[in-house]
Amino acid sequence: MSTQALLDFVLTLDRLKTVERRTSPAGLDRRENSAEHSWHGALCALLLEGECAFPVDAKRAALLLLMHDVPEIECGDTFAYAAARDGAAAAEALGLQHLLATLPVHTGDGLRALWEEFTACVTPEARYANALDRVMPLLHNIAHGGKVWRENGVSLEQIMARNGFIAEVLPRIWQIVWPQIETVYAGAKNDA
Amino acid sequence: MSTQALLDFVLTLDRLKTVERRTSPAGLDRRENSAEHSWHGALCALLLEGECAFPVDAKRAALLLLMHDVPEIECGDTFAYAAARDGAAAAEALGLQHLLATLPVHTGDGLRALWEEFTACVTPEARYANALDRVMPLLHNIAHGGKVWRENGVSLEQIMARNGFIAEVLPRIWQIVWPQIETVYAGAKNDA
């Protein structure tokens, strides 16, 4: 397998910088892209280790977050509250297989293992990483006054159903964030 | 130290998504920001381990790249070929100190250690990470026909002086990239 194939893949990864999410970073009008989101998540894994309810290898969680959205290069981002979200993982597994096909087997397998561990959400590191992946857009939505929830008709019950998981993994953070969500959501509903 | 201070820092990190670099990702007209660049570098550390001329802990190198540009939240990005580049590290150390002041000591020290190791560029992981940090903008410049070099009057000698270091760390990559630089540079010069 040639070095050139690896360099080609470096530029393929650039395409994650074009995948738009629904939320905007704090203080910005533009939408966040999945590459900068992945950086944010990975660094938050190092930052918030002490908030996790169980022992966790935060460095490995950071690596899971580096890879967790790479299949979006093929599949695009799926909105957190989309009805078709359940089928996203299967499509992403196929997309990832296609993306990694040009890489040396050992390298491709290592990257795929990170994505699979994140997506299965079973190991402590994967549960921690998934909780972080859900906390960040909540913080962004709070910072923007619930704009995305209002625009997409997301109910408080949907927010709880998707994110109650955070309470098990990051209980102190959830105790702070959930009342803020309720406050912001009430305001967003009144504005609508 | 409160959980709220950690959550505040999560949103402080958002500001790295507003720091513009000089180069543009492949296929994009807009400039790259330092957050998505940091994700790209960290993932490339996992991808290109087999290209490194010496044994390296690629996972640790990825963590160094997650933190390497965080002081730019305070200081902004310094162009690779700027005359004042030598003073940048001291300013960044101060900026980082200011940024981390609100964090628990253990957490702040861990993040600062990553930045310091990257910046000292002594350990194998730091040398590998620094080489990756330099390769990515070269690939972007090649993909854009040398636009940034032309716009900023960067000479081929300057490119070699800053990047010859890559040959020691990633020799097979340098053997591919340097001739591409010469070719693109010749075209960029003729277009000017």
Interface residues (C-beta under 8 A of the other chain):
Chain A: T3 Q4 L6 L7 F9 V10 L11 L13 D14 R15 L16 K17 T18 P25 A26 G27 L28 E32 N33 A35 E36 S38 W39 H40 A42 L43 C44 L46 L47 L48 E49 G50 E51 K59 A62 L63 L66 M67 V70 L103 P104 H106 T107 G110 L111 L114 V135 M136 L139 H140 A143 R172 I173 I176 V177
Chain B: T3 Q4 L6 L7 F9 V10 L11 L13 D14 R15 L16 K17 T18 P25 A26 G27 L28 E32 N33 A35 E36 S38 W39 H40 A42 L43 C44 L46 L47 L48 E49 G50 E51 K59 R60 A62 L63 L66 M67 V70 L103 P104 H106 T107 G110 L111 L114 V135 M136 L139 H140 A143 R172 I173 I176 V177
